[in-house]
Amino acid sequence: MSAAWQRVHERALRDNVSLRLAAFATAVEAVATAEQLRGYI
């Protein structure tokens, strides 16, 4: 859990966005990566 928060917090600081938007962007990125690995994209 703390690793996930750390990733989101770092993204929020890097992109200068809210934690909510950083969490959403991180989640979308994870789904896109999974779909690429499965060959859907």
Secondary structure, DSSP 8 states (H G I E B T S, - for coil): -HHHHHHHHHHHHHHT--HHHHHHHHHHHHHHHHHHHHT--
